[in-house]
Amino acid sequence: MAIIVTGASGLLGSALVEALRAEGREVVRLVRREPREAGEAYWQPREQVIDLAALEGAEGVVHLAGASIGDRRWSEAYKRELVASRVEGTRVLVDALRQVEERPRVLLSASGVDFYGDTGDRVIDESAGRGEGFLAGLCAAWEGEAERAAEAGVRTAFARTGLVLSRRGGALGRMLPIFRMGLGAPLGSGKQYWSWISVDDWVGAALHVLKNQDVEGPVNFTSPSPVTNAEFTRTLGKTLRRSTMPIAVPGFALSAGLGEFAREALLPGHRVLPAKLTASGYRFAHTSIGEALSAVL
């Protein structure tokens, strides 16, 4: 019985596929081009096309597909793309899951800690409600489409993911050239909390959720030790053996340069704890930001 993965070529998807295959699991990657090998199947969510045969009798589905949040400045057109790639793509996938006779046992669908909005220095877990802002609304709509799988009897979990630490890309990958030049600096006040997770722990948590039948609903994919942006900056500079700038980049400058992305993704605080992962017995490989950065770099 296969595990189906969308977004399998991305940072998280490629790491997860590698781990699943290392365990001897069969993996089928949903791709938007003509399949080239046995472990691929076709889907094109924009055209509402998906290979139902690939889903029939699958053990589980991990849904990670979606346009990148931080690759470009947000225009209104790109914001629509962010929504469509997540909400409409999830709708097509779940519609297909509901059609097959032997449905997968579990759906793990991506989401983000942005669901909670700006929580300041308040400690929160999965019991917290939705916050305000574009990204909070996007996460809520994204999860709402995935929830329809649960209504059809598929155990469904939402991976509310924080900042993923990996040298291969993602947010940390975009920071590294700046920090290596000695130009890293706190952003805004620097007091906003960043909830992070190493890529190894993200993969470990995903495997844990797939295997643990008691885990469902929102699951915070974050370490138990969120840190302020200022602490993150200091630790990353120390790990790279580079100095960091003594003066923070003002919030207004970030907003002027990066627009709504800065106001939604860089300046808000998320002090999020992984209560469900901890309660269900997941053991983190990396619990301190220094240890995690040293491991991934």
ChimeraX commands (.cxc) that place a marker at each C-alpha (Angstrom):
marker #1 position 0.00,0.00,0.00 radius 0.5
marker #1 position 1.51,3.26,-1.14 radius 0.5
marker #1 position 1.93,6.67,0.41 radius 0.5
marker #1 position 0.86,9.36,-2.08 radius 0.5
marker #1 position 2.78,12.66,-1.93 radius 0.5
marker #1 position 1.95,15.96,-3.62 radius 0.5
marker #1 position 4.60,18.67,-3.72 radius 0.5
marker #1 position 7.15,15.85,-3.68 radius 0.5
marker #1 position 9.85,17.88,-5.45 radius 0.5
marker #1 position 9.84,20.64,-2.82 radius 0.5
marker #1 position 12.04,21.01,0.24 radius 0.5
marker #1 position 9.79,19.02,2.56 radius 0.5
marker #1 position 8.37,16.64,-0.02 radius 0.5
marker #1 position 11.76,15.48,-1.29 radius 0.5
marker #1 position 13.03,14.91,2.26 radius 0.5
marker #1 position 9.89,12.97,3.18 radius 0.5
marker #1 position 9.98,10.80,0.05 radius 0.5
marker #1 position 13.62,9.94,0.78 radius 0.5
marker #1 position 12.76,8.94,4.36 radius 0.5
marker #1 position 9.74,6.86,3.35 radius 0.5
marker #1 position 11.74,4.96,0.75 radius 0.5
marker #1 position 14.54,4.42,3.26 radius 0.5
marker #1 position 11.95,2.64,5.41 radius 0.5
marker #1 position 11.06,0.43,2.47 radius 0.5
marker #1 position 7.71,2.12,1.88 radius 0.5
marker #1 position 6.19,2.42,-1.57 radius 0.5
marker #1 position 5.80,6.07,-2.57 radius 0.5
marker #1 position 3.81,7.52,-5.44 radius 0.5
marker #1 position 4.56,11.14,-6.34 radius 0.5
marker #1 position 1.72,13.11,-7.91 radius 0.5
marker #1 position 3.26,15.17,-10.71 radius 0.5
marker #1 position 1.89,17.80,-13.10 radius 0.5
marker #1 position 3.69,16.40,-16.17 radius 0.5
marker #1 position 3.64,13.09,-17.99 radius 0.5
marker #1 position 4.77,10.41,-15.49 radius 0.5
marker #1 position 8.24,9.07,-16.29 radius 0.5
marker #1 position 8.51,6.14,-13.89 radius 0.5
marker #1 position 6.43,3.67,-11.91 radius 0.5
marker #1 position 6.48,5.79,-8.77 radius 0.5
marker #1 position 4.68,8.73,-10.39 radius 0.5
marker #1 position 1.05,9.49,-11.22 radius 0.5
marker #1 position -0.50,12.45,-13.00 radius 0.5
marker #1 position -2.59,15.23,-11.57 radius 0.5
marker #1 position -3.37,18.73,-12.78 radius 0.5
marker #1 position -5.45,20.55,-10.17 radius 0.5
marker #1 position -6.03,23.59,-12.39 radius 0.5
marker #1 position -7.86,21.29,-14.80 radius 0.5
marker #1 position -9.41,19.21,-12.00 radius 0.5
marker #1 position -7.64,16.11,-13.30 radius 0.5
marker #1 position -6.18,13.40,-11.07 radius 0.5
marker #1 position -5.31,9.72,-11.47 radius 0.5
marker #1 position -7.94,8.03,-9.29 radius 0.5
marker #1 position -6.28,4.63,-9.72 radius 0.5
marker #1 position -3.22,5.89,-7.86 radius 0.5
marker #1 position -5.36,6.82,-4.84 radius 0.5
marker #1 position -7.39,3.61,-4.77 radius 0.5
marker #1 position -6.32,1.54,-1.78 radius 0.5
marker #1 position -3.42,3.85,-0.85 radius 0.5
marker #1 position -2.26,3.73,2.75 radius 0.5
marker #1 position -2.08,7.49,3.13 radius 0.5
marker #1 position -1.71,10.85,1.39 radius 0.5
marker #1 position 0.64,13.69,2.27 radius 0.5
marker #1 position -0.45,16.92,0.59 radius 0.5
marker #1 position 2.27,19.57,0.40 radius 0.5
marker #1 position 1.64,21.29,-2.94 radius 0.5
marker #1 position 1.33,25.07,-3.05 radius 0.5
marker #1 position 3.00,28.16,-4.50 radius 0.5
marker #1 position 5.90,29.51,-2.44 radius 0.5
marker #1 position 4.96,32.13,0.14 radius 0.5
marker #1 position 8.29,33.98,0.10 radius 0.5
marker #1 position 9.69,33.74,-3.40 radius 0.5
marker #1 position 8.33,37.06,-4.66 radius 0.5
marker #1 position 6.64,40.27,-3.61 radius 0.5
marker #1 position 2.92,39.82,-3.16 radius 0.5
marker #1 position 0.83,41.42,-5.85 radius 0.5
marker #1 position -2.92,40.92,-5.79 radius 0.5
marker #1 position -2.48,38.45,-8.64 radius 0.5
marker #1 position 0.15,36.46,-6.71 radius 0.5
marker #1 position -2.02,36.41,-3.59 radius 0.5
marker #1 position -4.75,34.84,-5.72 radius 0.5
marker #1 position -2.18,32.28,-6.88 radius 0.5
marker #1 position -1.25,31.50,-3.26 radius 0.5
marker #1 position -4.91,30.85,-2.48 radius 0.5
marker #1 position -5.71,28.90,-5.64 radius 0.5
marker #1 position -2.65,26.63,-5.40 radius 0.5
marker #1 position -3.63,25.62,-1.86 radius 0.5
marker #1 position -7.39,25.84,-1.56 radius 0.5
marker #1 position -8.37,24.72,-5.06 radius 0.5
marker #1 position -5.63,22.10,-5.20 radius 0.5
marker #1 position -6.79,20.62,-1.89 radius 0.5
marker #1 position -10.38,20.63,-3.10 radius 0.5
marker #1 position -9.47,18.62,-6.20 radius 0.5
marker #1 position -7.47,16.12,-4.12 radius 0.5
marker #1 position -10.17,15.64,-1.50 radius 0.5
marker #1 position -12.90,15.33,-4.13 radius 0.5
marker #1 position -10.85,12.49,-5.61 radius 0.5
marker #1 position -10.35,10.83,-2.21 radius 0.5
marker #1 position -14.09,10.88,-1.68 radius 0.5
marker #1 position -14.67,9.18,-5.04 radius 0.5
marker #1 position -12.46,6.11,-4.66 radius 0.5
marker #1 position -13.98,2.95,-3.26 radius 0.5
marker #1 position -11.10,2.08,-0.89 radius 0.5
marker #1 position -10.07,5.40,0.58 radius 0.5
marker #1 position -6.66,6.09,2.11 radius 0.5
marker #1 position -6.52,5.69,5.87 radius 0.5
marker #1 position -4.94,9.07,6.55 radius 0.5
marker #1 position -4.47,12.49,4.96 radius 0.5
marker #1 position -1.71,14.76,6.27 radius 0.5
marker #1 position -2.26,18.18,4.70 radius 0.5
marker #1 position 0.11,21.11,4.97 radius 0.5
marker #1 position -0.78,24.32,6.78 radius 0.5
marker #1 position 1.14,26.93,8.77 radius 0.5
marker #1 position 1.48,28.54,12.18 radius 0.5
marker #1 position 0.29,31.70,10.41 radius 0.5
marker #1 position -3.17,30.29,11.16 radius 0.5
marker #1 position -2.84,31.85,14.63 radius 0.5
marker #1 position -2.01,35.35,13.40 radius 0.5
marker #1 position 0.25,37.58,15.48 radius 0.5
marker #1 position 0.21,36.11,19.00 radius 0.5
marker #1 position 2.95,38.32,20.45 radius 0.5
marker #1 position 4.72,36.64,23.36 radius 0.5
marker #1 position 1.66,34.60,24.37 radius 0.5
marker #1 position 2.34,30.84,24.48 radius 0.5
marker #1 position -0.22,28.91,22.44 radius 0.5
marker #1 position -0.90,25.36,21.27 radius 0.5
marker #1 position -3.38,23.71,18.92 radius 0.5
marker #1 position -6.34,24.78,21.07 radius 0.5
marker #1 position -5.87,28.44,20.04 radius 0.5
marker #1 position -8.26,29.90,17.51 radius 0.5
marker #1 position -7.69,31.54,14.15 radius 0.5
marker #1 position -5.97,34.91,14.07 radius 0.5
marker #1 position -6.30,37.90,11.76 radius 0.5
marker #1 position -4.69,38.60,8.41 radius 0.5
marker #1 position -4.31,37.21,4.92 radius 0.5
marker #1 position -2.20,34.21,5.87 radius 0.5
marker #1 position -4.46,33.26,8.78 radius 0.5
marker #1 position -7.43,33.30,6.43 radius 0.5
marker #1 position -5.51,31.33,3.81 radius 0.5
marker #1 position -4.58,28.62,6.34 radius 0.5
marker #1 position -8.16,28.41,7.58 radius 0.5
marker #1 position -9.53,27.99,4.03 radius 0.5
marker #1 position -6.81,25.47,3.21 radius 0.5
marker #1 position -7.62,23.38,6.27 radius 0.5
marker #1 position -11.34,23.72,5.59 radius 0.5
marker #1 position -10.96,21.95,2.26 radius 0.5
marker #1 position -8.86,19.19,3.81 radius 0.5
marker #1 position -11.42,18.76,6.60 radius 0.5
marker #1 position -13.88,17.38,4.04 radius 0.5
marker #1 position -11.73,14.24,3.93 radius 0.5
marker #1 position -12.38,13.74,7.65 radius 0.5
marker #1 position -16.11,14.08,6.97 radius 0.5
marker #1 position -15.72,11.16,4.55 radius 0.5
marker #1 position -14.06,8.97,7.18 radius 0.5
marker #1 position -10.39,9.62,6.42 radius 0.5
marker #1 position -8.24,10.43,9.46 radius 0.5
marker #1 position -7.08,13.94,8.68 radius 0.5
marker #1 position -4.31,16.04,10.22 radius 0.5
marker #1 position -3.13,19.56,9.38 radius 0.5
marker #1 position 0.62,20.15,9.69 radius 0.5
marker #1 position 0.77,23.72,11.00 radius 0.5
marker #1 position 4.42,24.24,10.15 radius 0.5
marker #1 position 6.77,26.89,11.51 radius 0.5
marker #1 position 10.09,28.04,10.08 radius 0.5
marker #1 position 11.78,24.94,8.65 radius 0.5
marker #1 position 15.54,24.82,9.13 radius 0.5
marker #1 position 17.37,23.30,6.16 radius 0.5
marker #1 position 20.46,24.33,4.25 radius 0.5
marker #1 position 18.81,23.11,1.04 radius 0.5
marker #1 position 16.37,26.00,0.73 radius 0.5
marker #1 position 13.30,27.53,2.28 radius 0.5
marker #1 position 13.49,30.62,4.46 radius 0.5
marker #1 position 16.82,29.66,6.04 radius 0.5
marker #1 position 18.30,29.04,2.61 radius 0.5
marker #1 position 17.39,32.60,1.61 radius 0.5
marker #1 position 18.97,34.00,4.78 radius 0.5
marker #1 position 22.29,32.21,4.55 radius 0.5
marker #1 position 23.98,34.36,1.85 radius 0.5
marker #1 position 23.13,37.52,3.82 radius 0.5
marker #1 position 24.44,36.13,7.09 radius 0.5
marker #1 position 27.57,34.73,5.47 radius 0.5
marker #1 position 28.41,38.26,4.32 radius 0.5
marker #1 position 28.10,39.47,7.92 radius 0.5
marker #1 position 24.94,41.44,7.14 radius 0.5
marker #1 position 22.45,39.47,9.23 radius 0.5
marker #1 position 20.36,41.64,11.54 radius 0.5
marker #1 position 17.23,41.41,13.69 radius 0.5
marker #1 position 14.01,42.29,11.90 radius 0.5
marker #1 position 11.71,44.97,13.28 radius 0.5
marker #1 position 11.75,44.93,17.07 radius 0.5
marker #1 position 13.49,41.55,17.11 radius 0.5
marker #1 position 11.17,40.63,20.00 radius 0.5
marker #1 position 8.72,38.67,17.86 radius 0.5
marker #1 position 8.84,34.93,18.44 radius 0.5
marker #1 position 9.72,32.59,15.60 radius 0.5
marker #1 position 8.54,29.00,15.94 radius 0.5
marker #1 position 10.96,26.76,14.08 radius 0.5
marker #1 position 11.56,23.09,13.35 radius 0.5
marker #1 position 14.53,21.26,11.83 radius 0.5
marker #1 position 13.86,19.49,8.55 radius 0.5
marker #1 position 14.76,16.19,10.23 radius 0.5
marker #1 position 12.13,16.75,12.90 radius 0.5
marker #1 position 9.56,17.84,10.31 radius 0.5
marker #1 position 10.06,14.53,8.50 radius 0.5
marker #1 position 10.06,12.63,11.80 radius 0.5
marker #1 position 6.82,14.32,12.85 radius 0.5
marker #1 position 5.20,13.52,9.50 radius 0.5
marker #1 position 6.12,9.85,9.82 radius 0.5
marker #1 position 4.83,9.89,13.39 radius 0.5
marker #1 position 1.45,11.31,12.35 radius 0.5
marker #1 position 1.11,8.83,9.49 radius 0.5
marker #1 position 1.68,5.91,11.84 radius 0.5
marker #1 position -0.16,7.15,14.94 radius 0.5
marker #1 position -3.89,6.61,14.56 radius 0.5
marker #1 position -4.71,8.81,17.55 radius 0.5
marker #1 position -3.31,12.01,16.00 radius 0.5
marker #1 position -5.70,14.10,13.95 radius 0.5
marker #1 position -6.86,17.67,13.43 radius 0.5
marker #1 position -4.39,20.56,13.78 radius 0.5
marker #1 position -0.86,19.50,14.71 radius 0.5
marker #1 position 1.85,22.10,15.32 radius 0.5
marker #1 position 4.98,21.10,13.45 radius 0.5
marker #1 position 7.28,23.26,15.58 radius 0.5
marker #1 position 10.01,22.60,18.11 radius 0.5
marker #1 position 9.20,22.90,21.83 radius 0.5
marker #1 position 11.57,25.90,22.05 radius 0.5
marker #1 position 10.47,28.94,20.03 radius 0.5
marker #1 position 12.91,31.86,20.12 radius 0.5
marker #1 position 12.76,35.57,19.45 radius 0.5
marker #1 position 13.96,36.85,16.12 radius 0.5
marker #1 position 16.86,38.56,17.91 radius 0.5
marker #1 position 17.96,35.27,19.49 radius 0.5
marker #1 position 17.61,33.47,16.17 radius 0.5
marker #1 position 19.79,36.14,14.53 radius 0.5
marker #1 position 22.50,35.91,17.19 radius 0.5
marker #1 position 22.54,32.11,17.09 radius 0.5
marker #1 position 22.67,31.87,13.31 radius 0.5
marker #1 position 25.55,34.35,13.21 radius 0.5
marker #1 position 27.40,32.40,15.90 radius 0.5
marker #1 position 26.81,29.10,14.11 radius 0.5
marker #1 position 28.22,30.53,10.87 radius 0.5
marker #1 position 31.03,32.31,12.76 radius 0.5
marker #1 position 29.97,35.62,11.32 radius 0.5
marker #1 position 29.22,38.88,13.06 radius 0.5
marker #1 position 25.71,40.30,12.85 radius 0.5
marker #1 position 24.61,43.89,12.50 radius 0.5
marker #1 position 24.08,45.72,15.81 radius 0.5
marker #1 position 21.11,47.68,14.48 radius 0.5
marker #1 position 17.83,46.01,13.54 radius 0.5
marker #1 position 16.19,46.46,10.16 radius 0.5
marker #1 position 13.23,48.75,10.91 radius 0.5
marker #1 position 9.76,47.36,10.30 radius 0.5
marker #1 position 8.87,50.25,8.02 radius 0.5
marker #1 position 11.90,49.50,5.84 radius 0.5
marker #1 position 10.91,45.85,5.56 radius 0.5
marker #1 position 7.37,46.84,4.67 radius 0.5
marker #1 position 8.64,49.29,2.06 radius 0.5
marker #1 position 10.89,46.68,0.49 radius 0.5
marker #1 position 8.84,43.52,0.84 radius 0.5
marker #1 position 5.32,44.85,1.23 radius 0.5
marker #1 position 2.58,42.77,2.76 radius 0.5
marker #1 position 4.84,39.70,2.99 radius 0.5
marker #1 position 6.95,41.44,5.64 radius 0.5
marker #1 position 3.91,42.55,7.63 radius 0.5
marker #1 position 2.33,39.09,7.48 radius 0.5
marker #1 position 5.28,36.68,7.65 radius 0.5
marker #1 position 8.36,38.39,9.15 radius 0.5
marker #1 position 7.16,40.88,11.75 radius 0.5
marker #1 position 4.34,38.97,13.54 radius 0.5
marker #1 position 5.19,36.69,16.46 radius 0.5
marker #1 position 4.22,33.02,16.83 radius 0.5
marker #1 position 5.17,31.44,20.17 radius 0.5
marker #1 position 3.73,28.05,19.33 radius 0.5
marker #1 position 4.18,24.75,21.20 radius 0.5
marker #1 position 3.77,21.25,19.65 radius 0.5
marker #1 position 1.35,19.96,22.28 radius 0.5
marker #1 position -0.12,17.14,20.19 radius 0.5
marker #1 position 3.21,15.80,19.02 radius 0.5
marker #1 position 4.56,15.84,22.56 radius 0.5
marker #1 position 1.45,14.26,24.08 radius 0.5
marker #1 position 1.42,11.49,21.47 radius 0.5
marker #1 position 5.01,10.51,22.24 radius 0.5
marker #1 position 7.06,12.16,19.50 radius 0.5
marker #1 position 10.66,12.75,20.60 radius 0.5
marker #1 position 12.36,15.69,18.96 radius 0.5
marker #1 position 15.86,15.24,17.61 radius 0.5
marker #1 position 16.59,18.97,18.01 radius 0.5
marker #1 position 15.12,21.03,20.82 radius 0.5
marker #1 position 17.48,24.02,20.96 radius 0.5
marker #1 position 17.99,26.50,18.14 radius 0.5
marker #1 position 21.78,26.29,18.38 radius 0.5
marker #1 position 21.79,22.50,18.20 radius 0.5
marker #1 position 19.35,22.53,15.28 radius 0.5
marker #1 position 21.30,25.09,13.25 radius 0.5
marker #1 position 24.56,23.25,13.85 radius 0.5
marker #1 position 22.94,20.02,12.68 radius 0.5
marker #1 position 21.45,21.40,9.46 radius 0.5
marker #1 position 24.43,23.59,8.51 radius 0.5
marker link #1:1,2 radius 0.2
marker link #1:2,3 radius 0.2
marker link #1:3,4 radius 0.2
marker link #1:4,5 radius 0.2
marker link #1:5,6 radius 0.2
marker link #1:6,7 radius 0.2
marker link #1:7,8 radius 0.2
marker link #1:8,9 radius 0.2
marker link #1:9,10 radius 0.2
marker link #1:10,11 radius 0.2
marker link #1:11,12 radius 0.2
marker link #1:12,13 radius 0.2
marker link #1:13,14 radius 0.2
marker link #1:14,15 radius 0.2
marker link #1:15,16 radius 0.2
marker link #1:16,17 radius 0.2
marker link #1:17,18 radius 0.2
marker link #1:18,19 radius 0.2
marker link #1:19,20 radius 0.2
marker link #1:20,21 radius 0.2
marker link #1:21,22 radius 0.2
marker link #1:22,23 radius 0.2
marker link #1:23,24 radius 0.2
marker link #1:24,25 radius 0.2
marker link #1:25,26 radius 0.2
marker link #1:26,27 radius 0.2
marker link #1:27,28 radius 0.2
marker link #1:28,29 radius 0.2
marker link #1:29,30 radius 0.2
marker link #1:30,31 radius 0.2
marker link #1:31,32 radius 0.2
marker link #1:32,33 radius 0.2
marker link #1:33,34 radius 0.2
marker link #1:34,35 radius 0.2
marker link #1:35,36 radius 0.2
marker link #1:36,37 radius 0.2
marker link #1:37,38 radius 0.2
marker link #1:38,39 radius 0.2
marker link #1:39,40 radius 0.2
marker link #1:40,41 radius 0.2
marker link #1:41,42 radius 0.2
marker link #1:42,43 radius 0.2
marker link #1:43,44 radius 0.2
marker link #1:44,45 radius 0.2
marker link #1:45,46 radius 0.2
marker link #1:46,47 radius 0.2
marker link #1:47,48 radius 0.2
marker link #1:48,49 radius 0.2
marker link #1:49,50 radius 0.2
marker link #1:50,51 radius 0.2
marker link #1:51,52 radius 0.2
marker link #1:52,53 radius 0.2
marker link #1:53,54 radius 0.2
marker link #1:54,55 radius 0.2
marker link #1:55,56 radius 0.2
marker link #1:56,57 radius 0.2
marker link #1:57,58 radius 0.2
marker link #1:58,59 radius 0.2
marker link #1:59,60 radius 0.2
marker link #1:60,61 radius 0.2
marker link #1:61,62 radius 0.2
marker link #1:62,63 radius 0.2
marker link #1:63,64 radius 0.2
marker link #1:64,65 radius 0.2
marker link #1:65,66 radius 0.2
marker link #1:66,67 radius 0.2
marker link #1:67,68 radius 0.2
marker link #1:68,69 radius 0.2
marker link #1:69,70 radius 0.2
marker link #1:70,71 radius 0.2
marker link #1:71,72 radius 0.2
marker link #1:72,73 radius 0.2
marker link #1:73,74 radius 0.2
marker link #1:74,75 radius 0.2
marker link #1:75,76 radius 0.2
marker link #1:76,77 radius 0.2
marker link #1:77,78 radius 0.2
marker link #1:78,79 radius 0.2
marker link #1:79,80 radius 0.2
marker link #1:80,81 radius 0.2
marker link #1:81,82 radius 0.2
marker link #1:82,83 radius 0.2
marker link #1:83,84 radius 0.2
marker link #1:84,85 radius 0.2
marker link #1:85,86 radius 0.2
marker link #1:86,87 radius 0.2
marker link #1:87,88 radius 0.2
marker link #1:88,89 radius 0.2
marker link #1:89,90 radius 0.2
marker link #1:90,91 radius 0.2
marker link #1:91,92 radius 0.2
marker link #1:92,93 radius 0.2
marker link #1:93,94 radius 0.2
marker link #1:94,95 radius 0.2
marker link #1:95,96 radius 0.2
marker link #1:96,97 radius 0.2
marker link #1:97,98 radius 0.2
marker link #1:98,99 radius 0.2
marker link #1:99,100 radius 0.2
marker link #1:100,101 radius 0.2
marker link #1:101,102 radius 0.2
marker link #1:102,103 radius 0.2
marker link #1:103,104 radius 0.2
marker link #1:104,105 radius 0.2
marker link #1:105,106 radius 0.2
marker link #1:106,107 radius 0.2
marker link #1:107,108 radius 0.2
marker link #1:108,109 radius 0.2
marker link #1:109,110 radius 0.2
marker link #1:110,111 radius 0.2
marker link #1:111,112 radius 0.2
marker link #1:112,113 radius 0.2
marker link #1:113,114 radius 0.2
marker link #1:114,115 radius 0.2
marker link #1:115,116 radius 0.2
marker link #1:116,117 radius 0.2
marker link #1:117,118 radius 0.2
marker link #1:118,119 radius 0.2
marker link #1:119,120 radius 0.2
marker link #1:120,121 radius 0.2
marker link #1:121,122 radius 0.2
marker link #1:122,123 radius 0.2
marker link #1:123,124 radius 0.2
marker link #1:124,125 radius 0.2
marker link #1:125,126 radius 0.2
marker link #1:126,127 radius 0.2
marker link #1:127,128 radius 0.2
marker link #1:128,129 radius 0.2
marker link #1:129,130 radius 0.2
marker link #1:130,131 radius 0.2
marker link #1:131,132 radius 0.2
marker link #1:132,133 radius 0.2
marker link #1:133,134 radius 0.2
marker link #1:134,135 radius 0.2
marker link #1:135,136 radius 0.2
marker link #1:136,137 radius 0.2
marker link #1:137,138 radius 0.2
marker link #1:138,139 radius 0.2
marker link #1:139,140 radius 0.2
marker link #1:140,141 radius 0.2
marker link #1:141,142 radius 0.2
marker link #1:142,143 radius 0.2
marker link #1:143,144 radius 0.2
marker link #1:144,145 radius 0.2
marker link #1:145,146 radius 0.2
marker link #1:146,147 radius 0.2
marker link #1:147,148 radius 0.2
marker link #1:148,149 radius 0.2
marker link #1:149,150 radius 0.2
marker link #1:150,151 radius 0.2
marker link #1:151,152 radius 0.2
marker link #1:152,153 radius 0.2
marker link #1:153,154 radius 0.2
marker link #1:154,155 radius 0.2
marker link #1:155,156 radius 0.2
marker link #1:156,157 radius 0.2
marker link #1:157,158 radius 0.2
marker link #1:158,159 radius 0.2
marker link #1:159,160 radius 0.2
marker link #1:160,161 radius 0.2
marker link #1:161,162 radius 0.2
marker link #1:162,163 radius 0.2
marker link #1:163,164 radius 0.2
marker link #1:164,165 radius 0.2
marker link #1:165,166 radius 0.2
marker link #1:166,167 radius 0.2
marker link #1:167,168 radius 0.2
marker link #1:168,169 radius 0.2
marker link #1:169,170 radius 0.2
marker link #1:170,171 radius 0.2
marker link #1:171,172 radius 0.2
marker link #1:172,173 radius 0.2
marker link #1:173,174 radius 0.2
marker link #1:174,175 radius 0.2
marker link #1:175,176 radius 0.2
marker link #1:176,177 radius 0.2
marker link #1:177,178 radius 0.2
marker link #1:178,179 radius 0.2
marker link #1:179,180 radius 0.2
marker link #1:180,181 radius 0.2
marker link #1:181,182 radius 0.2
marker link #1:182,183 radius 0.2
marker link #1:183,184 radius 0.2
marker link #1:184,185 radius 0.2
marker link #1:185,186 radius 0.2
marker link #1:186,187 radius 0.2
marker link #1:187,188 radius 0.2
marker link #1:188,189 radius 0.2
marker link #1:189,190 radius 0.2
marker link #1:190,191 radius 0.2
marker link #1:191,192 radius 0.2
marker link #1:192,193 radius 0.2
marker link #1:193,194 radius 0.2
marker link #1:194,195 radius 0.2
marker link #1:195,196 radius 0.2
marker link #1:196,197 radius 0.2
marker link #1:197,198 radius 0.2
marker link #1:198,199 radius 0.2
marker link #1:199,200 radius 0.2
marker link #1:200,201 radius 0.2
marker link #1:201,202 radius 0.2
marker link #1:202,203 radius 0.2
marker link #1:203,204 radius 0.2
marker link #1:204,205 radius 0.2
marker link #1:205,206 radius 0.2
marker link #1:206,207 radius 0.2
marker link #1:207,208 radius 0.2
marker link #1:208,209 radius 0.2
marker link #1:209,210 radius 0.2
marker link #1:210,211 radius 0.2
marker link #1:211,212 radius 0.2
marker link #1:212,213 radius 0.2
marker link #1:213,214 radius 0.2
marker link #1:214,215 radius 0.2
marker link #1:215,216 radius 0.2
marker link #1:216,217 radius 0.2
marker link #1:217,218 radius 0.2
marker link #1:218,219 radius 0.2
marker link #1:219,220 radius 0.2
marker link #1:220,221 radius 0.2
marker link #1:221,222 radius 0.2
marker link #1:222,223 radius 0.2
marker link #1:223,224 radius 0.2
marker link #1:224,225 radius 0.2
marker link #1:225,226 radius 0.2
marker link #1:226,227 radius 0.2
marker link #1:227,228 radius 0.2
marker link #1:228,229 radius 0.2
marker link #1:229,230 radius 0.2
marker link #1:230,231 radius 0.2
marker link #1:231,232 radius 0.2
marker link #1:232,233 radius 0.2
marker link #1:233,234 radius 0.2
marker link #1:234,235 radius 0.2
marker link #1:235,236 radius 0.2
marker link #1:236,237 radius 0.2
marker link #1:237,238 radius 0.2
marker link #1:238,239 radius 0.2
marker link #1:239,240 radius 0.2
marker link #1:240,241 radius 0.2
marker link #1:241,242 radius 0.2
marker link #1:242,243 radius 0.2
marker link #1:243,244 radius 0.2
marker link #1:244,245 radius 0.2
marker link #1:245,246 radius 0.2
marker link #1:246,247 radius 0.2
marker link #1:247,248 radius 0.2
marker link #1:248,249 radius 0.2
marker link #1:249,250 radius 0.2
marker link #1:250,251 radius 0.2
marker link #1:251,252 radius 0.2
marker link #1:252,253 radius 0.2
marker link #1:253,254 radius 0.2
marker link #1:254,255 radius 0.2
marker link #1:255,256 radius 0.2
marker link #1:256,257 radius 0.2
marker link #1:257,258 radius 0.2
marker link #1:258,259 radius 0.2
marker link #1:259,260 radius 0.2
marker link #1:260,261 radius 0.2
marker link #1:261,262 radius 0.2
marker link #1:262,263 radius 0.2
marker link #1:263,264 radius 0.2
marker link #1:264,265 radius 0.2
marker link #1:265,266 radius 0.2
marker link #1:266,267 radius 0.2
marker link #1:267,268 radius 0.2
marker link #1:268,269 radius 0.2
marker link #1:269,270 radius 0.2
marker link #1:270,271 radius 0.2
marker link #1:271,272 radius 0.2
marker link #1:272,273 radius 0.2
marker link #1:273,274 radius 0.2
marker link #1:274,275 radius 0.2
marker link #1:275,276 radius 0.2
marker link #1:276,277 radius 0.2
marker link #1:277,278 radius 0.2
marker link #1:278,279 radius 0.2
marker link #1:279,280 radius 0.2
marker link #1:280,281 radius 0.2
marker link #1:281,282 radius 0.2
marker link #1:282,283 radius 0.2
marker link #1:283,284 radius 0.2
marker link #1:284,285 radius 0.2
marker link #1:285,286 radius 0.2
marker link #1:286,287 radius 0.2
marker link #1:287,288 radius 0.2
marker link #1:288,289 radius 0.2
marker link #1:289,290 radius 0.2
marker link #1:290,291 radius 0.2
marker link #1:291,292 radius 0.2
marker link #1:292,293 radius 0.2
marker link #1:293,294 radius 0.2
marker link #1:294,295 radius 0.2
marker link #1:295,296 radius 0.2
marker link #1:296,297 radius 0.2
view
